[in-house]
Amino acid sequence: MQVLMVDDDTSFTMATQEILEILGHQVVAAASVEEAKTQLAVGSFDILLLDIMLPDGSGFEVLDSIPTSRKPRHITFITGQAAIKNMIRSVAGSDVSFLLKPIDIDKIRALLAKVELAESNKDASVLRHFGVLIGESAPMQSLYKMIERVGASQANVMIMGESGSGKELIARAIHNASQCEGAFVAANCGAMPTELIGSELFGHEKGAFTGAASRKAGLFERAHGGTLFLDEITEMPLELQPNLLRVLETGRITRLGGTQEIDVHCRVLSATNRTREQLATEQCLREDIYFRLAVFPVQSPTLSQRREDIPLLCNAFLAELNEDQGCALTIDEASMARLQNYSWPGNVRELRHAIHRSFIMTDPGQDNLQLPDDLSSPFSKELPTTPSLAAGKTIQEMEKELIMATLAEVNDDKPKAATMLGISLKTLYNRLNQYENSQLSALNSNVPG
């Protein structure tokens, strides 16, 4: 196998390279982000061994720079601390492995065995559209057509959908479909401290503020020639949104503390879990910003809208866990039926969590994944899809049950519930006021006089 090893520790690199070559593999070494980018631009590698801290940046920058067509089949981070695995996975994704220092020939052999096992266990029937998206349902086929169309343009895209439905994966799919040469750079607007949003987006010069010990390139500069993904865009404070608008209109940024304008050329993808109605009523996004960001709006389908994709997703998640742990668990028909019948209010994120939790709890020696008695998470509950029908119930009782079930399904989004029910928003509020008054009357009648 062809191996690219990126680490600035010369003695460590030489020792590891010698072990790999003894085991019959060809190794190319790089000691910096720039050297790694050069090697990845001209060569193809089966395995990328990547240190996190490099003299001119981080291993994540190397990952961001890899063209889709040249992505190594296996990416392994080199680290001396097992405790940071989850942190790395949260940034780099779940399909990475780890090599813990100090390294010896047994650890190298174990890694290579895991790579070979992954190759032999790959399920060719699970197709990842645009390299990232899984699903063959009608809603996903419609989504793929939209991605193909917008991928050929440079239009900014706003991705709307419920939490956990895969909005960042859709953004990555659009980036991959565009086949641009630049990196995919992602940022969560809700996680940026308000006072640092300007620095994060546009960068800063040395001495621009207390703590600015050196020049820093912002997100727009890092995404030049590629894609900038702004998740939770509606969490950006309204008073700071005009700064973003100016960049979208002019294609130029000025670093904090600087005077020179810098041209930046990148597609901006954004995401929000708010509905169109909420964008209009909650004043969380300026109208002019919306029209700049949502040139091409895309809706992320919920998992309940694509239930036929659940087996594909489950098998893909389980294959990743099997590969990581060297196991061969499967999902039997009864368990798969349970997974398909559950409502998944947390969408694909909740499904992945349930598979991972079940994998951990399955007894060693079992062939099949053992699901827990309760699939729900603490942050969501299975919602009734229809009101219960029973003889003796009045039309008014059925109407109330239907309205309450619909509100629960849409997380109390009243405009959306009114649309789903086919009534006006005013009618919905009138009904809710009636129910509240009925409850107050019932309570008052039970109070001793």
N, C-alpha and C positions, 0 to 999 in steps of 0.2 A: 504493500500500500504506500501511497504518496502522503507524507506527513509534513505539515508546516508547523514549526515550533517557534512561538513568539515569546521571548523572555530576555530580559537584559542582564541576567545573572550568567556570566560567561562560563564559569566552572560548572554550574548546574546544567546549562544547555549542552555543554560538551559531553558530560557524563550521560545524560539522558539520550542524546543523539547516538552515542556509542552503543548503548543498550538496544535501541531501536534497530540500528544497523546490524547488530549481531543477530537479532531476531528476523532479519531478512527484509527490512523496510527501508525505503529511501526517504531521507530527511533533508529538508531545507530549513535553515535557521534565520530568524530575523530578531533584531534587538530593540526595535522601536515601532511605533504606529506607522510611520512613513515607510519603513522597510517592509513591514507586513503588507501594506496597501500595494506596494510595488510588486511583491511576489504574487499576491492574489490577482493582480491585474493581468499577469502574463502566464500564470500556471494554474493547473487544476489539482486539487488535493482531496484525498479521501478523509483525512483527519486534520483538524486544526487544534493544536495545543496552545492555549492562550493564557498568558499572565494578565492579571487585572491591572496592576500598576506598572506603567511603562514610562520611560524618561520624558516623552513628549505627549503623553495623554493616557488614556485608559483602554483596556481591552474592548470595552463597549464601542469605542470609536472605530476599532477595527471591524467589529461585527456590522456596524451601520454602513460601512464603506463597501461591503462585499456585494458585487452585482449578483442578481438572482441566478443568472446562468452559471456562475462560478462558485456558488455556495458549497462548501465542503459537506460531505455526507454526514460527518459527525464532528461536533464541536465540544471540546473538553477544556474547562477552565482549570488552570494550575493555581492552587492556593494552599496556604499553610494552616488555614482555619476552617474546620468543618462547619462552624457555627454560621458562616456567612452564605451557606448554600442557598437558603431560601431567599435571601436578599438578591443574590445573583439571578436566581430563577425568576424573581418578580420583574427584573429588568430585561433579561435575555430570553425569557420563555422557559417552558418546561422541558424542551427537547435538547437540553445540554447536560453533559456529565462532568465529573470532577476527578482530578488527580491530586491527591493530598501529599504535600511535602512532609518529611523527606521521602524521596522516591527511590524505590529499588526495583530489581528485575521482576519480582513477584507482582508488584503493583502495575507495572507496564504490561505484564502478561494478562493480568485480570482485566485491564482496560481493553486490550486487543480482543480478548475472548468475548467481552460484552459487545464490542463492535461487530464481531462475526455473528454473534447470536442475534443482534438486531437485524443484520442483513438477511439472515435465514428466516426470521420471523415476520419480515415485512409483508403486510397484507396488500397485495396488488389490487384487490377489489375496492379498497378505500381510496377514492380519488380526491385529492386536495386541489380544488379549483383555484387557479392563480397562485398555487403553492401553499395556500393557507386555509381555504374554506371547505368544509365538509358538508355535504347534503345534496340530495337529488330530488327533493320535493318541488312542487310547483312554485311556492314562494321563493325558493332559492334559485330556481331556473330563471325566474323573472329578475331577481337580483343580479345574476350573472350577466344577463343581457344589458342591464343598466351599467354595470361595471365595464363591460366591453366598450360601450358607447362613450362613456365619460373618460375612460382610460386613454382614448385616442386624442382627447382634447387637453387643454390646460385649465379647464374651468375649475373654480373652487367648489368644493362639495361639502354640504352639511349633512351629517349622518344622524338621523333621529331614531330613537328606539329605547326600549326599557333597559334598565340596568341588567348587565349580565347577558345581553343578547348578542354580543360579539361585534360591537361597533369598531373597536380598534383593529380587529381582524379584517373587517370590510375596508378600513382605511389602508391596511397593508396590501390588500388585494388590488385596490385602485392603483397604489404605487407600483406594484408588480406589473399590472396591466399596461401602465404607461411606458414601461421599459426605459425610464430615464436613467441617466448615468449617476445622478447624485444620490445622497443617502436618504433614508426614511428617518426623520427625527420626530420623536413623540414627546409631548409634555402635557401634564395635567394642570389646567389652570386653577383648579380648586386646591391644589397642593402648594401653589406658589405664595409665599408671604406677600402681602399687598405692597410693602415697601420695596420688594425686590423684583416685582413683575417687569418693570422697565429694563432692569439689568439682565434678567433671564431672556427676554425677548430680543433685545437690541444689543446686548453686550455693554461693556464699560471700558474706559481707559484707566490706566494706573493712576491712583490717587483721586478717582472721581468721587469717592465717599470713604468714610472710615472703614477700613478693612479691605479696600480694593488695592491689594499689594501688587497686582500685575494686570496687564490687559486681558480681557476675556471676550471671546467671540460669543455672540448671542445665538439664540435658536434659529433666527432667520439666516444668519451667516452660515451656520452649520448645515442648514438645509439647502443652501444655494445649489441650483441644478437638480434638486430632488424634490422631496415632499416634506412639509411641516404639518404635523398632526396635532391639533389643539383640542384635547379632550376636556369635557365639562366647560365648554366655552362660556356658558351662561353663568359660571361662578366668577368670572372676571368682573371686578367692580365697574359700575357704569362710568364713573369719572375717569377711568383709565382707558376705556374703549376708544376714545378719539385718537389716541396714539397709534392703536392698531389700525384704525381706519386710514390714517395717513399713509402707512406703509402699503396697505392693500391698494390704495389709489395711485401711489407714485412709484412703488417698487424700489424705494430707497430708505435706508435707515441711517441714523446717527447714533453712535455709541454714547452712553452716558459719560459726560465729562469731555466729549470730543466735539469737534467742529466740522469734520469732513463727512460729507454724505457718501454712503457706500451703496452701490447698486446690488440688489439681491433679486434673484430670479428663482422662485420656487412656487409649486402649487400648494395652496393652504387647504387642508382638510380639517373639519371641525366636527365635534360630536356633542350631543346633549340628550339627556333622558327626559327633557320636557317636551310636551306636545306643542303643536302649532298654536292651539288655543292658549296655552300657558305662556308661550312667548309673547302673545299679543296682550295678555291681561296682567301678567306679573311684573312687567317692566324690568326684565333681567337682561335684555339685549336691545341695544339701540336699533331702530329700524334701518338706518343706513348701513350699519354693520351687517345686519341680517342679509340685505340684498347683495352685499359684497361677498359674503361667505356662502350663501345658499344659492349660488347661480344654478346649481344642480342638486336639489335636495334628494336624499336617499333614505328610505325607511328600512330599518333593520327588523326582520320578522321575529316575532316571539317564538319560543320553542313550542308553545301550545298550538301555534299556527302551522307547525311543520313536524308533527308527531312521527311521521314516517321516517324522519331522519334520526330518530333517537337510537335505533340499533347501530347505525353507522357511527354516530358520535361515541356511543358506549364502547364499541369495539376499538375505536381509535384511541380513546383515553386509556382503556385497559392494556392495549398493545404498548403504549408508552411506559406504563408502570411495569409491565412484564419485562420490557427491555431494560429499564433502569435497575430492576432488582433481580434479573436473571430467572424470572418465573414463567409459568405457562398457564395461568388461570384463564378460564373461559366463563361465559355467562349462559346459564341454562334457560330453557324456554319460559319456565315459570317466572324466573327473576326478570327476564326481559319484558314479559307481559306486565309485571308490576311497574317497571320503569316507564313503559309506554302509557300506562293508565294514570300515572301521577300527573298533576297539573303543572309542576315546575314553575311556580311564580318567580323564582330567581333565575329562570332561563338556563342557558348553556353553562353559565358559571356555577349554578347550583347543581346541575347534573354532574359536572366534572368533580365538584366537591364530594358528592355522594358516592361516586365511583372510587375516588381516592380513599375516603373514609372506610368504605367497605373492603377495599384492598388491604388496608392496614389491619382491620379486625378479622379478616378471614384466617381461620386456623391453619397453621403449617400442615402440609400434607393433603389439603383439600384440592380437588381439581376445579371446582366451580367457585365463583365469587359468591360470598355469603352476604346478602343484603341485610341491613338492620330492620327491626320491626317497624320503626318509624323513619320514613325517608325525609321528613321535613327538617328544616334548619330553624334555629332560634329567631331568625329575622324574617321568616315567611311561613305562611301556613297554606295548606291546600284549600283552594276556594271552590265553593259549589258552582258548577257551570250552569245549572238550571234550577228553578225553584221546585220544591217537592210538590208533587201533585197527589192530592188525596181527596176522597169523597167527603163532602161536608164543609169544605173550605169555601169561603165566600170569594166573589170576584175581587173585592177590595183587599182581602188577605193575600190572594195570589199576586195582585198588582204590587202590593207593598213588598212582598218577598222578592219579586222580580227586580224591582227598583233597587232594593238593598243589595241583592246579589250582584247586580251590574255595577253599582258603586264600588263594591269590594273588589271586583275584577279589575277596575281601572284606577285603583288606589285613590278613590274619592274625587276623581277628576270629573266634576259635574257637567261641564260642557260636552266632554266626550261621552259621558253616560247618557245625556239627553239625546245626542246624535244616534247612539246605538239603540236607544229605546224608541226613536222616531217621534219624540215629543219636543216641545220648545223648552228652553232653559227656564223660562218663567213657570211653565207647568210643573217642571220638576221641583222647583223651589216651593211652589204651592203645596205639592204633595208632601214634601219633607216637613213643612210647617204644620200641616194637618197631623202628621204622625207625632210630631213633638207636642202639639197641643193635646192630643189624645192621651199621651203618656202623662202629661201634667195633670190632666183631669182624673186619670186613674189613680195617681198618687194622692191627689187632694181628697178623693172619695174614701181613701183608706185611712186618712188622718182623723183621729177621734175628735168629735166636736166639743 
